[in-house]
Amino acid sequence: MKKFQAKLALLMIAFMAGVIFGIASYKYHFFPYETLKTVFHLTQKDTETTGSWSIGIYEGSSPFYLADPKDISNPVLTKKDVVDIDATFVADPFMVINEKKHFMFFEVLNRETNQGDIAYAESMDGKKWNYKKVVIDEEFHLSYPYVFEWNNSYYLIPESNKDSSVRLYKATKFPESWEYLDNLLFGYRYVDPTIFRYEDKWWMFVSTEESNVLNLYYSKELLTGWRPHPMNPVVKFDKNFSRPGGRVIVYEDKLYRLTQDDDPSYGVQVFAFEITKLSETSYEDKLASKTPIVTKTGIGWNAAGMHHVDLHKIENKWISAVDGRSK
C-alpha cells in the first residue's frame, strides 16, 4: 500500500511539473513551439493543398468561356518572383486596371512566419508582370486582397479571419501605401469577404473556415451600419458552392457571384451563380452553368486545382487573374 501511495505521489509530482513547465515554456518561449508548429504546418498542409499555388492570366469572349492565352506565358507569377521575403506560394489575385497600367494584389505566404502577407505586381499590358513588394503585413494571416475603387479612392479588404474581423484599408499612396481604417465586421472568423455595390447599397458575402456556409451582409454606408441578412445563411452545408472565389460581376445586366468548389478537396474549380433576387429581405441565386469557369487541367502549374477568378472587361474581351496549384 505504501509503495502504491509513493508511486502515485511521484506521478502527481511529475504531472504538476509537466504542467508548470508547459505553462512557463509557452509564456517565456524557451521551447520552440512556434518553430515546430510552422514546420508541421508546412510539411502537412502545404504539401497537400497550398504549397504550389501560382498566378496566371486567362482571357475569353465572355466571363464563362475563359482559356489560357497563347500569347501569355502562364503562370505569370510564382513564389520565385518574390524577392523581399522567402515565399511558400502566391495566390488570390485581384486586379486594378486603368489606361496606363495593370496592378495586381495577392497573397504571399511568408515561409518564416507561416502567415499570409499582401503584395503587389505591375504590368503594362496584362501579359508580363513585375513583382514589386509586400505592402500590408500584420501580426496575423492575411489573404484574398479584394481591391476596389470608390469615390476616386482605392480600398482593400483582405481576409483576416485569424483576427476575427473584416478589415478595411485605404490607399494613402496607391499602390504602395495603405492605412487601416476600421473593422466592417468583427467577432467571428469571416472567410473571403467579397464586397460589391448594388442599387445604392453595399453588399458583402463571407464564408467560414469549413467552406460550407455562405452569409450575406448589407449596409448603406461603406464604413458603418453593416447588418446580417435575415435569410442567413443564404447557402448552407454545401462545400461545392459556398465559399467566394473572386469578384462579383455584372454581365449582360445580370449579377453573378463566383464560388470555389472545395469538395472533394480544397480549391478544385470555380463556378458562377446568377443572383436572381437581392434585397434587404430576400436572396435567391441559381447556377449559371454546369461547366466551371476554370478547373484543374491535369498538367502543369494548375494540374491539381484552381480556386480564384478576378474578372475585368476590357473593350470586347474579358481578362481574368486566376490561380492554380500543381499538386
JOZIJO-V211624 format. One record per residue. N is the residue number from 1. BURIAL is I if it has 24 or more other ideal C-beta (glycine too) atoms within 12 Angstrom, else O. D_LAST is the distance of its C-alpha to the last C-alpha in Angstrom with 1 decimal. Layout:
n->N burial->BURIAL d_last->D_LAST
n->N burial->BURIAL d_last->D_LAST
This chain:
n->1 burial->O d_last->60.0
n->2 burial->O d_last->60.2
n->3 burial->O d_last->57.4
n->4 burial->O d_last->55.2
n->5 burial->O d_last->56.0
n->6 burial->O d_last->55.4
n->7 burial->O d_last->51.9
n->8 burial->O d_last->51.1
n->9 burial->O d_last->52.3
n->10 burial->O d_last->50.1
n->11 burial->O d_last->47.1
n->12 burial->O d_last->47.9
n->13 burial->O d_last->48.4
n->14 burial->O d_last->45.1
n->15 burial->O d_last->43.3
n->16 burial->O d_last->45.0
n->17 burial->O d_last->44.3
n->18 burial->O d_last->40.6
n->19 burial->O d_last->40.7
n->20 burial->O d_last->42.6
n->21 burial->O d_last->40.3
n->22 burial->O d_last->37.2
n->23 burial->O d_last->38.8
n->24 burial->O d_last->40.1
n->25 burial->O d_last->36.9
n->26 burial->O d_last->35.0
n->27 burial->O d_last->37.8
n->28 burial->O d_last->38.5
n->29 burial->O d_last->35.1
n->30 burial->O d_last->36.2
n->31 burial->O d_last->33.4
n->32 burial->O d_last->29.9
n->33 burial->O d_last->28.3
n->34 burial->O d_last->26.3
n->35 burial->O d_last->24.9
n->36 burial->O d_last->23.9
n->37 burial->O d_last->22.4
n->38 burial->O d_last->20.3
n->39 burial->O d_last->19.2
n->40 burial->O d_last->18.4
n->41 burial->I d_last->16.5
n->42 burial->I d_last->14.3
n->43 burial->O d_last->13.7
n->44 burial->O d_last->13.1
n->45 burial->O d_last->11.9
n->46 burial->I d_last->10.0
n->47 burial->O d_last->7.8
n->48 burial->O d_last->7.3
n->49 burial->I d_last->7.3
n->50 burial->I d_last->8.6
n->51 burial->I d_last->8.2
n->52 burial->I d_last->6.6
n->53 burial->I d_last->8.8
n->54 burial->I d_last->11.3
n->55 burial->I d_last->14.4
n->56 burial->I d_last->15.9
n->57 burial->I d_last->19.2
n->58 burial->I d_last->20.0
n->59 burial->I d_last->23.5
n->60 burial->I d_last->25.7
n->61 burial->O d_last->29.2
n->62 burial->O d_last->28.5
n->63 burial->I d_last->26.0
n->64 burial->I d_last->24.9
n->65 burial->O d_last->24.3
n->66 burial->I d_last->21.8
n->67 burial->I d_last->20.3
n->68 burial->I d_last->18.8
n->69 burial->O d_last->22.1
n->70 burial->O d_last->23.2
n->71 burial->O d_last->24.9
n->72 burial->I d_last->22.0
n->73 burial->O d_last->19.5
n->74 burial->I d_last->16.2
n->75 burial->I d_last->14.6
n->76 burial->I d_last->17.9
n->77 burial->I d_last->16.9
n->78 burial->I d_last->14.3
n->79 burial->I d_last->14.9
n->80 burial->O d_last->17.0
n->81 burial->I d_last->19.4
n->82 burial->I d_last->20.3
n->83 burial->O d_last->23.5
n->84 burial->O d_last->25.3
n->85 burial->I d_last->22.9
n->86 burial->O d_last->20.2
n->87 burial->I d_last->17.1
n->88 burial->I d_last->13.7
n->89 burial->I d_last->12.5
n->90 burial->I d_last->14.4
n->91 burial->I d_last->14.3
n->92 burial->I d_last->17.0
n->93 burial->I d_last->19.2
n->94 burial->I d_last->22.8
n->95 burial->I d_last->25.3
n->96 burial->I d_last->29.1
n->97 burial->I d_last->30.7
n->98 burial->O d_last->34.4
n->99 burial->O d_last->36.6
n->100 burial->O d_last->36.0
n->101 burial->O d_last->32.5
n->102 burial->I d_last->29.0
n->103 burial->I d_last->27.6
n->104 burial->I d_last->24.1
n->105 burial->I d_last->23.4
n->106 burial->I d_last->20.1
n->107 burial->I d_last->18.6
n->108 burial->I d_last->18.0
n->109 burial->I d_last->16.9
n->110 burial->I d_last->19.5
n->111 burial->O d_last->18.4
n->112 burial->O d_last->22.0
n->113 burial->I d_last->22.8
n->114 burial->I d_last->19.4
n->115 burial->I d_last->20.7
n->116 burial->I d_last->19.9
n->117 burial->I d_last->22.4
n->118 burial->I d_last->23.3
n->119 burial->I d_last->23.5
n->120 burial->I d_last->24.5
n->121 burial->I d_last->24.6
n->122 burial->I d_last->27.2
n->123 burial->I d_last->27.6
n->124 burial->O d_last->30.8
n->125 burial->O d_last->29.5
n->126 burial->I d_last->26.1
n->127 burial->O d_last->24.5
n->128 burial->O d_last->24.5
n->129 burial->I d_last->23.7
n->130 burial->O d_last->25.0
n->131 burial->I d_last->23.7
n->132 burial->I d_last->26.6
n->133 burial->I d_last->26.3
n->134 burial->I d_last->25.7
n->135 burial->I d_last->28.4
n->136 burial->I d_last->28.1
n->137 burial->I d_last->27.4
n->138 burial->I d_last->28.6
n->139 burial->O d_last->28.9
n->140 burial->O d_last->26.3
n->141 burial->I d_last->22.8
n->142 burial->I d_last->22.8
n->143 burial->I d_last->20.3
n->144 burial->I d_last->20.7
n->145 burial->I d_last->23.7
n->146 burial->I d_last->25.7
n->147 burial->I d_last->28.2
n->148 burial->I d_last->31.3
n->149 burial->O d_last->34.9
n->150 burial->O d_last->38.0
n->151 burial->O d_last->41.6
n->152 burial->O d_last->40.8
n->153 burial->O d_last->38.6
n->154 burial->I d_last->34.9
n->155 burial->I d_last->33.3
n->156 burial->I d_last->29.9
n->157 burial->I d_last->28.6
n->158 burial->I d_last->25.4
n->159 burial->I d_last->23.9
n->160 burial->I d_last->25.8
n->161 burial->I d_last->25.5
n->162 burial->O d_last->25.8
n->163 burial->I d_last->29.3
n->164 burial->O d_last->30.1
n->165 burial->I d_last->31.0
n->166 burial->I d_last->30.4
n->167 burial->I d_last->31.6
n->168 burial->I d_last->33.1
n->169 burial->I d_last->33.3
n->170 burial->I d_last->35.5
n->171 burial->I d_last->35.4
n->172 burial->O d_last->38.5
n->173 burial->O d_last->37.6
n->174 burial->I d_last->34.9
n->175 burial->I d_last->32.1
n->176 burial->O d_last->32.4
n->177 burial->O d_last->34.4
n->178 burial->I d_last->33.9
n->179 burial->O d_last->36.0
n->180 burial->I d_last->35.3
n->181 burial->O d_last->37.8
n->182 burial->O d_last->37.5
n->183 burial->O d_last->35.5
n->184 burial->I d_last->35.5
n->185 burial->I d_last->34.5
n->186 burial->O d_last->34.4
n->187 burial->O d_last->34.5
n->188 burial->I d_last->31.2
n->189 burial->I d_last->27.4
n->190 burial->I d_last->27.0
n->191 burial->I d_last->23.4
n->192 burial->I d_last->22.6
n->193 burial->I d_last->26.3
n->194 burial->I d_last->26.8
n->195 burial->I d_last->30.4
n->196 burial->I d_last->32.5
n->197 burial->I d_last->36.2
n->198 burial->I d_last->38.0
n->199 burial->O d_last->41.8
n->200 burial->O d_last->42.8
n->201 burial->O d_last->40.5
n->202 burial->I d_last->37.3
n->203 burial->I d_last->34.7
n->204 burial->I d_last->31.5
n->205 burial->I d_last->28.7
n->206 burial->I d_last->26.9
n->207 burial->I d_last->24.6
n->208 burial->I d_last->24.0
n->209 burial->O d_last->21.4
n->210 burial->O d_last->21.0
n->211 burial->I d_last->20.3
n->212 burial->I d_last->23.0
n->213 burial->I d_last->26.0
n->214 burial->I d_last->27.1
n->215 burial->I d_last->30.2
n->216 burial->I d_last->32.4
n->217 burial->I d_last->34.9
n->218 burial->I d_last->37.5
n->219 burial->I d_last->40.1
n->220 burial->O d_last->42.9
n->221 burial->O d_last->42.1
n->222 burial->I d_last->38.9
n->223 burial->O d_last->39.8
n->224 burial->O d_last->41.6
n->225 burial->O d_last->42.4
n->226 burial->I d_last->39.0
n->227 burial->O d_last->39.5
n->228 burial->I d_last->37.3
n->229 burial->I d_last->37.6
n->230 burial->O d_last->39.9
n->231 burial->O d_last->37.5
n->232 burial->O d_last->34.6
n->233 burial->I d_last->32.1
n->234 burial->I d_last->32.0
n->235 burial->I d_last->28.9
n->236 burial->O d_last->28.4
n->237 burial->O d_last->26.5
n->238 burial->I d_last->23.9
n->239 burial->I d_last->20.2
n->240 burial->I d_last->19.6
n->241 burial->I d_last->22.1
n->242 burial->I d_last->23.1
n->243 burial->I d_last->21.0
n->244 burial->I d_last->21.8
n->245 burial->I d_last->19.3
n->246 burial->I d_last->21.5
n->247 burial->I d_last->25.2
n->248 burial->I d_last->27.9
n->249 burial->I d_last->29.5
n->250 burial->O d_last->32.8
n->251 burial->I d_last->32.8
n->252 burial->O d_last->36.1
n->253 burial->O d_last->37.7
n->254 burial->O d_last->35.2
n->255 burial->I d_last->33.0
n->256 burial->I d_last->29.3
n->257 burial->I d_last->26.7
n->258 burial->I d_last->22.9
n->259 burial->I d_last->20.8
n->260 burial->I d_last->17.1
n->261 burial->I d_last->16.2
n->262 burial->I d_last->15.0
n->263 burial->O d_last->15.7
n->264 burial->O d_last->14.5
n->265 burial->O d_last->11.6
n->266 burial->I d_last->11.5
n->267 burial->I d_last->11.2
n->268 burial->I d_last->11.0
n->269 burial->I d_last->13.8
n->270 burial->I d_last->17.2
n->271 burial->I d_last->20.7
n->272 burial->I d_last->24.1
n->273 burial->I d_last->27.2
n->274 burial->I d_last->30.7
n->275 burial->I d_last->32.8
n->276 burial->O d_last->36.1
n->277 burial->O d_last->38.0
n->278 burial->I d_last->37.9
n->279 burial->O d_last->40.8
n->280 burial->O d_last->41.7
n->281 burial->O d_last->42.4
n->282 burial->O d_last->40.1
n->283 burial->I d_last->36.6
n->284 burial->O d_last->35.1
n->285 burial->I d_last->32.2
n->286 burial->O d_last->30.9
n->287 burial->I d_last->27.8
n->288 burial->I d_last->28.2
n->289 burial->O d_last->26.3
n->290 burial->O d_last->24.5
n->291 burial->O d_last->22.1
n->292 burial->I d_last->19.4
n->293 burial->I d_last->19.9
n->294 burial->I d_last->16.3
n->295 burial->I d_last->13.4
n->296 burial->I d_last->10.1
n->297 burial->I d_last->11.1
n->298 burial->O d_last->9.2
n->299 burial->O d_last->9.3
n->300 burial->O d_last->9.0
n->301 burial->I d_last->8.3
n->302 burial->I d_last->7.9
n->303 burial->O d_last->6.5
n->304 burial->I d_last->5.0
n->305 burial->I d_last->7.8
n->306 burial->I d_last->10.9
n->307 burial->I d_last->13.4
n->308 burial->I d_last->16.2
n->309 burial->I d_last->19.0
n->310 burial->I d_last->22.1
n->311 burial->I d_last->24.7
n->312 burial->I d_last->27.9
n->313 burial->O d_last->30.6
n->314 burial->O d_last->32.2
n->315 burial->O d_last->35.2
n->316 burial->O d_last->34.2
n->317 burial->O d_last->30.5
n->318 burial->I d_last->27.6
n->319 burial->I d_last->25.1
n->320 burial->I d_last->22.1
n->321 burial->I d_last->19.7
n->322 burial->I d_last->16.2
n->323 burial->I d_last->12.9
n->324 burial->I d_last->9.3
n->325 burial->I d_last->5.7
n->326 burial->I d_last->3.8
n->327 burial->I d_last->0.0
